[in-house]
């Protein structure tokens, strides 16, 4: 009888210690907020996930995690993706959260007027992908064929907007989403028909829109700027658009250009033999030079009816337009050189 009591006592003590150990093992790793981003790869099992959680300091015991998740049937729905966990979460909370599928979303904002090199730098800064990987995708022949883009890159086909995408998604998913967004806003068949009425292709209109995007001031009517360039094309006059030459310099560098000095532009205008140098080459450049917003695209599709051939910035966020070169020179003296 005495031995039985000893055995029962030992069992009770063992159960108590096991309970204490279990409670300790499933308890939070810290009482202080500490966010940890955790990735579950496609097809990864509960045991592998448990080991990674332990290595990242989110749980104390990987084997116990595997056992409990199997018992509670959480192991059947440990969804792949990126999760924002916290060291204040206990083991059960972590299981539930991973089962919820509430993955970390990246918020990415592509602004009007950005080219693929600037976008690549931005995505790298946001830790979404590397610059090199994104630029390689932008020149991917499979993507160019998929969207029927008659150019060497997707430049101009990325629609400026704010995108929410699951962190860890391949950059190709994001690129497809951004191009799809362009054709959601401007359905392709309608876009092509509107462009055809102007006597241009969709690609040419996007190219025109990108020039308008880079040229227009905050207070400008982009349709008037559009009219200037279409008027020049109609009389076989060079576009002479600084942004296209700056883009030629960007292509030559193979990276974004943050600041451009006037003398560098002047030198490029005179000497750069590029189809994007619209001071030397007639007609539109071969492809867009940036991503265009709705206002610029609409302006390219619906230019104002004017006789203007020239414009110059007046320093107030607008441009002053003229029909003759003499008037244009007077405005340059007035607004650029402050000569009255």
Secondary structure, DSSP 8 states (H G I E B T S, - for coil): -HHHHHHHHHHHHHHHHHHHHHHHHHS-S-SS--EEEEEE-TT--HHHHHHHHHHTTS-S-HHHHHHHHHHTTGGGG---EEEEEETTS-HHHHHHHHHHT---EEEEE--TT--HHHHHHHHHHTTSS-HHHHHHHHT-HHHHHHTT--SSS-TT-S--SEEEEETT--HHHHHHHHHHHHHHHS-HHHHHHHHHHHT--HHHHHHHHHHHHHH--TT--HHHHHHHHHHHHHTT-----HHHHHHHHHHHHTS--S---HHHHHHHHHH---TT-TTTS-S--SS-SS---HHHHHHHHS-------EEEE-SSS-EEEESSHHHHHHHHHHHTS---
